Amino acid sequence: MMSAAMKGGAMKRAMKGLASLMVALVGLLAMTSPTAARPSVYPDVIALPDGFFPEGIAVGTGHDVYAGSLANGAIWKGDVRSGAGDILVPGTQGGIAVGMSFDKRSGNLFVAGGPTGTGKVYDGTTGATVAQLNLAAGFINDVIVTRTAAYFTNSFAPEIYAVPLNARGEVDGPVRTIALTGDFTFVPGGFNANGIEATQSGDRLLVAGSSAAEVYVVDPATGAATVIDLDVAVSGDGLVLLGRTLYVNENSLNRIAVIDLSADLSSGSVVEYLTSAAFAVPTTSARFGSSLYAVNAKFGTPALPTTPYEIVRVDR
């Protein structure tokens, strides 16, 4: 027979083994439970230099993100993972950077020049100027790069501009002016064609008409515009298109409208609004992974050298 002492020792060893097993099970559950997922290492707010006065944003290769300054045309380059960054292209007196688009083939950053009537192309690594594009008088507001061209909008004229690109993403020909016709509503004295996006094939463009509170599908070959039948008016600034989901920055409303588009892009419904307590007039957005990154332009706030500015991340 087992003595009382032996029974006690066996019991203690059994209890220790059970305790070890429980600890292991708890650890396993913690790793597999959705509610115990590790928090994102990507910051929700990325500080830009004080006084930067941003408007446009683009995501580059890897974790690179770019923002442009309305104050002097400077370009800031940072890392969405760490939030760290620095000035890539120094600002100049009279310079201005509005919307922007990155071409992963060439590594070049295309930047709309606002009232300068120009566009700029910068090397996304060195910041060197690759090309200056003379477009037209007005306000060159935004740009999108497709496989064959970079398209710029003009908020003060009913036209867009196509800059031909070769297979390497390099400028390859003279600028072509495309008159916007069809359903496009031009409001004299208003802020018209603003944000611009393209379908994956590049055969159709989407253009936000800010003053008319409309969004159009544009044939880049002819300029014919067809208004998208939306269930609510959307006064758009920057656009991001992912498949049939269109994200529209409504800057002064401090939100991003999420629109579910029909297969033929003729209609759409707003399914939700993305918001953040950190939004302060988010003008444009760029996608990285499952997030959108929006710049706070803070229109209405004096753009002083000490005014803080930031990029805000929201889940999409």
N, C-alpha and C positions, 0 to 999 in steps of 0.2 A: 504493500500500500504506500501512496505518496504521503509524506509527512506534511503537517500544517505549514512548516517553513517552506517546503518545496512548493506546496500549493500557492503560498503567498508570492513566491518569486515568479512562478509562471504567470500569475495574474498581473503582476507589475509589468512583465515583459509584453504580455498581450495588450495591456492598456497603452504602453509606449508605442507599440506597433500600430494600434488603432489611431492614436493621435497623429503619428507621422502620415498615415494614409489620409486622414482628414485634411491635414495641411496641404498635401499634394493635390487633393481634389479641389480644394478652395482655389489654389493657384491656377489649376487647369481651367476652372470655370471663369476665373477673372480674365484669362487670356482669350477665351472663346466667346464670352458674353458680349453682345452688341453694346450694352449699356456701359461696359467697362473699357470701351475702345479708347486708345490714347488720344489726347487732345491734339489738334492740328499744331504743327510746329511753325506754320506760316502765320506771320502777324496779321491781325485784322486791320491795322492802321500803319502805314509807312510814311514817315515824315519826309517831306521835301524841304529844300532850303527855305528859310524865311524870306518872304518877299518874292517868291518864285512866280506866282500867279499862273498856274497851269491851266491848260484847256484840253490838250490832246494827250492820248496815251496809246502805247502799242506794246505788245509782248514780242520778244525776239526769240533767239535760240536758247536752249537750256532754261535757266531761271531768270533770264534777262527781261527787264521792263524799262520802257522809255517814257518820259514825260516832257512836254514842250512848254515853253514860257511865252505868255502873251506880253510880258513886260519888255523882253529884249531878244527873243528868239533863241534863248539858250536851250540846250537839250540835256536833260538829266538821265543818267543810266543807273539802274539799281538791280537788286536781287530780291525777288519776291519771297525767297526762303528766309533770308536774314534781315531784309529791310534796309540793308546798307546800300549806299550809292554815292555817286559824285557827278559833277558836271562833265559831260562828254564833249559838248560843243559850247564854248563860251558865248555869252550873249554879246550883242553889238547894239550901238545906238540906232534906233529905228528898226531893229530886227523884231520879228514876231513869228511865233510858231503856233499853229492852230492844230487841226487834225493831222493824224499821221498813220502810216501803215508800213509794216515791215515785210520785206521779201526774203524768205529763207533761202532761196536759190543763190542770190548774190550777197546776202547779208547786209543789204542796204536798207536804210530808213528813208521813206518818202514823207515829206512834211509840207503841209499847206501853209502859205505865207500871208493869209489874210489880206489887208489893204495894200500890201506891196505888189499884188497882182502876180506873184511868182510862186513856184514850188521849189523845194530844195531836195536834193538826194545826198544823204550822208552815209559814209561807211559806218556800219553799226558797231564796229570794233574800235576803230581809231578816231572816229569823229570827223575825218577828212571830208571835205566837200567833193562829191563825185560829179554832180551836175547841178546847174541852176536852170530852171525852166521858166521861160517868160510866157505867161498864160494870157491874162486879160485884166483890164481895169475892173474894179469891184471889190469883193471880199472873198478870197479863195479860202474856203472854210474847211473842207475835209477831203480825204483821199482814200481810195481802196486799190490795192494791187491785185490783179488777176494774172492768169497765165500769160496773157498777151499784151496787157496794157495796165497803166496806172490811170485811174479816173479821178479827176478833181471836180468839186462843186464850187459854184459861185453864188453866194447868197444875194447878190445885188443884180444879177442878170439871169434870164431864163435859159441858161446853157451850162453844159459841163465840158470838160476837156479830157481828151484821151492822149496819153503819152505812150507810144508803142514800145514794147519790150521784147527782146529776143529770148531764146530758150534759157539763157543764163540769167535772165532778169535784168539785163542792162538796157538802158535807153537806146532805142534803135529806130529813130526817125523823128520827123517834125510833129509838133503838137497839132491835134485835130480838134476843132471846135464843133460841138454837137448841140444844136438848138433843141430845147425841150419843148415838145408839142403835145398834142392829144389832150389828156385830162389835166396836165400840169397847170396849177393855179399860181400865177405870179401876182403878188400883192405889191403894188408900187409903194416904195418907202418902207416896206416890211423886210423881214429877215426870211428869205425864201429857201432855196435848196441848201440843206445843211448837211447832216450826216449821210454817209453813203456806204453801202455794202454790196456784195455780189454773191450770186449763187455759186456753188462749188465749180460748176462748169464755166462760169464767167459769161454765160450767154444772156443773163439778165442782171440788172442792177436794181437795188432798192434805194430810194432817195427820200429823206424826210423833208417835208415842206413845213417849216416851223410856223410861219404866220398863218398859213391855211389850215394848220393842225391836221395834215394829211400825210400819208406815206404812199409812194408811187413805185410801181414796177416799170423800169425803163429798159427799152431795147437799145443797147449801146451802138448798134449799127445805124439806127435811124433817129434816135432821140424820142421816139413815140412813148409817151407816159400813160400808164393806166392806173387810176387811183385804186388802192386796196380798200374794199368795203369792210370797215371796222365797226364793231358794235359800240365803241365809244371814241370820241375825238382824242387824238394823241398829238400833243405838241412836242415833236421830237427834236432832239439834238443828236447825240451820237447813236449809232446803230451797231448791233452785233447780231449776225445771222448764223444759226447753227441748225442745219437741216431745215425743218419747217417751223422752228422756234425763232422768233424775232425779239430781241431785247432792245428797248427804246429808252434812252435816258430822257426823262422829263426834268430838266435841270432845276428850275425854280420850285418844282413840286417835291424835290428831294426824294425821288423814287425812280425805279426802272420798271417800265411796263413789260410784262412777259406776254407775248402774243402768239397764239397757236394759229398758224396760217393753213389755209386749204392747200391741197396738193398742187393746184395750178396758180397759187399765190394771189388769187383774185379777191379773197376775203380772209378775215381773221377775227379772232375773239381774244380779248384780254383775259387771261386766266388767273393772273395774280400780279402783285406789285412787290418788287424787292426793295426793302427799305433798310436803313441803318441809322441809329442815333448819331453816328459820326458823319452822315452825309451833310454837306454844306454847299449846295448847288453843284451836284455831280454832272458835269457836262458830257463826258465821253467815257466809254468802258472798253476793256480788252479782256479776252478770256484766257485763263490759265487753268487747265485741269477742270475741276468741278466748281471753279470760282470765277466771279467777275471782279475786275479791279477798276474802280472808278476814281477819277481825279476830282477834287473839290476846287472849283474855280472861285467860289465865294463872291459871286457878283453881288454888288451892293455893299460889300465891305471894302473900305479903303485899302488899296494895294500898296501898303507901306513896306519899307525894307524890313520891318519887324513883324509883319503879318505872317502867321504860321499857315502853311498849306500842307496837304497830305493826299495820299492815295488810300482808298478804303476798299477792303475786300468783303464781298458778300457771297454766300453760297447760292448757286443757281439751281 
